[in-house]
Each structure stands twice: as structure tokens, then as C-alpha cells.
Amino acid sequence: MAVICISRQFGAGGRTLGVSLAQRLGYRFADHELMDKVSKELGISDEWFAVTEREGHGEDSLVSTGTVAKILGRIRGGDQDSSGMGAKVRESLRRLIPETAAQGQVVFVGRGSQFYCKDAKDLIRILLVAPVSWRENFLIEHHRLSADEARTTIKEWDKNRSAFLKKVTDRDPDDPSLYDLCLNTSHISIDRAESLIYELVQMRSSN
């Protein structure tokens, strides 16, 4: 009944790993379900998701205040208060993530889940990192971005991730001591990372 929170640098393969791991464990992958609840609460159009996918920023684009503003601006004529909307998104996540975690057997990727789930039973926190050059190549290969697009995307999302998590916690989100397992996906394949986390879940459940 573990709750798995995967935090990662953008392009380190977090979403790819999360989907695969959830399937292997028979767990829920709380992504579209979670953000669907957020969008319904806040009255955000389904077009939010469509724009997100078209721009190739599907991993984390719904939690960054800057990107919320950009997406909503395109959808609704740019008349949104970006700071206000970003705060509303964070507040929804602050409540909905623990509610989802309480049901157990779930995998979260990003969205500050490692901090929002701090009181969850059987919590396993994972951190994925990789050098910028490797992450650029990952986006080029798996998301069909150009080299310039990959470079710009990583720069933007590293900045947005840092800004978002500063509003969630006063801890350094990449402090290894906060996690049960830290993996560099430039040295460990996604398949191997999945196996290591799977083994950790099995070990925890047997204790």
C-alpha cells in the first residue's frame, strides 16, 4: 500500500518511469485524474490539457505559475491574474494530493507531492537527476524536440520547478537526505531505476 513520490529534474525521465512503475506495481498513476480534479475545481477548460500536450511540456506544466499564466492567457484572452491562479492551483494540490495518497497504492510525479505527502503512510520518496546535456538528448529522443527547443525547455522548467517548490517548502528540494533513493538516470537506465524502486517497495511491504 505504498505511496511513491518521484521528484525529478525536467528531462530526467520521471514521467516515463512513473507510468511504467505504476503499471508494474498495479498502482494508480495519479496525473490526469489529479489535474482533472484541479481543473474542475478552478473552472479551467479542458483545452488546458490540449495546449499543454501540443507544447511538449506535459510533465510539469500545470504546476508552474508562469506556465499557468501563459496557457490561460492563450485560452481566455490574457485577462487572468497569474499569481492568483498559481496560488489556487497550489492550494488545490495541497489538499487533493494527500487525499489521493490516503487511498494508498499510488505513484505521483512532481507537483510537490514529496512535500504534500509528508504524513502519508508507507511513503517512498524518489529523486531523479541527470546532467543537462543528457536531459536535452532525452527530450530530443522521447519528445521529438529540436536541440534548441530541448535546451530552452529545460532552462525554462528548471527555473519554474525551483520557483514552484520554493512556494511549497523551505527545504532544498534536491537535498538527497529528503529521499529514500536518489538516481542519476544518465548512469542508470529507466528500466533499472524501475526495478530498484520496485525492489524497495517489495522490501518495505515485507517488513
Solvent accessible surface area in square Angstrom, and as a share of the most:
residue,aa,sasa,rsa
1,M,131,0.59
2,A,5,0.04
3,V,2,0.01
4,I,0,0.00
5,C,0,0.00
6,I,0,0.00
7,S,2,0.01
8,R,2,0.01
9,Q,40,0.18
10,F,7,0.03
11,G,0,0.00
12,A,0,0.00
13,G,0,0.00
14,G,0,0.00
15,R,57,0.21
16,T,57,0.33
17,L,0,0.00
18,G,0,0.00
19,V,51,0.29
20,S,36,0.23
21,L,0,0.00
22,A,3,0.03
23,Q,139,0.62
24,R,111,0.40
25,L,29,0.14
26,G,63,0.60
27,Y,27,0.10
28,R,78,0.29
29,F,46,0.19
30,A,3,0.02
31,D,9,0.04
32,H,102,0.46
33,E,67,0.30
34,L,2,0.01
35,M,4,0.02
36,D,48,0.25
37,K,76,0.32
38,V,1,0.00
39,S,5,0.03
40,K,152,0.64
41,E,81,0.36
42,L,42,0.21
43,G,47,0.46
44,I,10,0.05
45,S,42,0.27
46,D,109,0.56
47,E,79,0.35
48,W,4,0.01
49,F,42,0.18
50,A,44,0.34
51,V,6,0.04
52,T,5,0.03
53,E,103,0.46
54,R,169,0.62
55,E,40,0.18
56,G,19,0.18
57,H,19,0.09
58,G,22,0.21
59,E,7,0.03
60,D,13,0.07
61,S,1,0.01
62,L,10,0.05
63,V,9,0.05
64,S,3,0.02
65,T,32,0.19
66,G,47,0.46
67,T,1,0.00
68,V,0,0.00
69,A,31,0.24
70,K,69,0.29
71,I,2,0.01
72,L,1,0.00
73,G,19,0.18
74,R,156,0.57
75,I,37,0.19
76,R,82,0.30
77,G,71,0.68
78,G,51,0.49
79,D,111,0.57
80,Q,60,0.27
81,D,98,0.51
82,S,38,0.25
83,S,76,0.49
84,G,25,0.24
85,M,17,0.07
86,G,3,0.03
87,A,46,0.36
88,K,114,0.48
89,V,1,0.01
90,R,32,0.12
91,E,101,0.45
92,S,6,0.04
93,L,0,0.00
94,R,104,0.38
95,R,107,0.39
96,L,10,0.05
97,I,0,0.00
98,P,50,0.32
99,E,88,0.39
100,T,3,0.02
101,A,4,0.03
102,A,90,0.70
103,Q,102,0.45
104,G,8,0.07
105,Q,77,0.34
106,V,0,0.00
107,V,0,0.00
108,F,3,0.01
109,V,12,0.07
110,G,6,0.06
111,R,10,0.04
112,G,2,0.02
113,S,0,0.00
114,Q,3,0.01
115,F,24,0.10
116,Y,18,0.07
117,C,2,0.01
118,K,134,0.57
119,D,125,0.65
120,A,25,0.20
121,K,167,0.71
122,D,70,0.36
123,L,27,0.13
124,I,1,0.00
125,R,40,0.15
126,I,0,0.00
127,L,5,0.03
128,L,0,0.00
129,V,41,0.24
130,A,7,0.05
131,P,66,0.42
132,V,74,0.43
133,S,72,0.47
134,W,70,0.25
135,R,9,0.03
136,E,27,0.12
137,N,90,0.46
138,F,10,0.04
139,L,1,0.00
140,I,64,0.33
141,E,130,0.58
142,H,97,0.43
143,H,64,0.29
144,R,217,0.79
145,L,25,0.12
146,S,56,0.36
147,A,51,0.39
148,D,96,0.50
149,E,91,0.41
150,A,0,0.00
151,R,119,0.43
152,T,88,0.51
153,T,8,0.04
154,I,3,0.01
155,K,158,0.67
156,E,51,0.23
157,W,5,0.02
158,D,47,0.25
159,K,152,0.64
160,N,22,0.12
161,R,34,0.12
162,S,48,0.31
163,A,49,0.38
164,F,9,0.04
165,L,7,0.03
166,K,155,0.66
167,K,108,0.46
168,V,20,0.12
169,T,23,0.13
170,D,142,0.74
171,R,121,0.44
172,D,88,0.46
173,P,24,0.15
174,D,48,0.25
175,D,40,0.21
176,P,87,0.55
177,S,92,0.59
178,L,21,0.11
179,Y,20,0.08
180,D,64,0.33
181,L,46,0.23
182,C,56,0.33
183,L,6,0.03
184,N,44,0.23
185,T,4,0.02
186,S,34,0.22
187,H,150,0.67
188,I,47,0.24
189,S,66,0.43
190,I,30,0.15
191,D,109,0.56
192,R,115,0.42
193,A,0,0.00
194,E,16,0.07
195,S,23,0.15
196,L,45,0.22
197,I,0,0.00
198,Y,61,0.23
199,E,90,0.40
200,L,26,0.13
201,V,5,0.03
202,Q,78,0.35
203,M,105,0.47
204,R,84,0.31
205,S,79,0.51
206,S,89,0.58
207,N,146,0.75
